[in-house]
Amino acid sequence: MDTSQVRRDLSGGRSAPLPAGRFAPSPSGDLHIGNLRTAVLAWLFARTTNRQFLLRMEDLDRAAVGSDQRQIDDLRSIGLDWEPPVTYQTTRLAIYDAVVSQLTGDGRTFECFCTRREILEAPSAPHTPPGAYPGTCANLTAAQRDERRGGRPPAIRIRAETTEFAVSDQFYGEYIGAVDDFVIRRNDGTPAYNLAVVIDDAAFGIDQVVRGDDLISSAPRQAYLATLLGHQAPTYVHVPMVLNTKGIRLSKRDGAVTLADLRDAGISAAQVLAAIWRSLGMASPGETLSLVEAAARFDSAHLPRDPWIFDGV
Ligand code: GLU
């Protein structure tokens, strides 16, 4: 009997997706060594816990032509594999719209006409944490809405019924962070990242989210929305970022940081992978290791908790 059969039987005939981890890059350019390291960690966490591993292109905005394929090629060239197909969020727009309609039908959303500037300049309401949406459009009358509309299409915000939410993170423990009336559909009609990520993780059985710790403050909003939609929030592992020698998040401006740049500098994908193992304390200098070999010695309890300062392979 295969495992999918077992899952079907346990779910009373309904087919449930197998539990999975994922890597979800935005195809806005080539992956750099920090992104590759996060992808490797996401793969290790998933594969060493009997999960599927899925790849999702978060291409709702900032997509650069051809960068999805280059990212796929780079991930393959360091040895990653995943269960096909690669999901593209732009193929799922009707699904995101249906969820926005459902939430709206349930009275869980409101239209927001605020500009970024209005939000920044609005006095924050009592009990509203700093940086949270100040509630300007939350309770408008129909007449006020018409007045504010002013020809501009509204964004849609979730009507949050809490100001904070707790998530469980393997590195951070119980992490409690702010939840506000966040945007789920932007005023250009694009589904917001926080909405799409929640819908997709749930739809594909992703119950383990491993990603850079720059995103940890988004996790409470996402977990709250997941719960609101009747899904179990995933467990999180927010992993340390890769920084340049000035302590700033690594970026393309830091020189040879993509596989293509490094290849031009005479450094192979295998050498890049070896540098990633060293940065994770999983191999000694000069030691090469395949992903499968690394999985055999992977112990998440021993991963470094500090950022990796990258100054070349
Ligand atoms: N697409 C996001 C990024 O590239 C990551 C989203 C996520 O892992 O939840 O930063």
Boltz pocket constraint, residues with backbone or C-beta under 6 A from the ligand:
constraints:
  - pocket:
      binder: B
      contacts: [[A, 23], [A, 24], [A, 25], [A, 26], [A, 58], [A, 197], [A, 210], [A, 211], [A, 215]]
      max_distance: 6.0
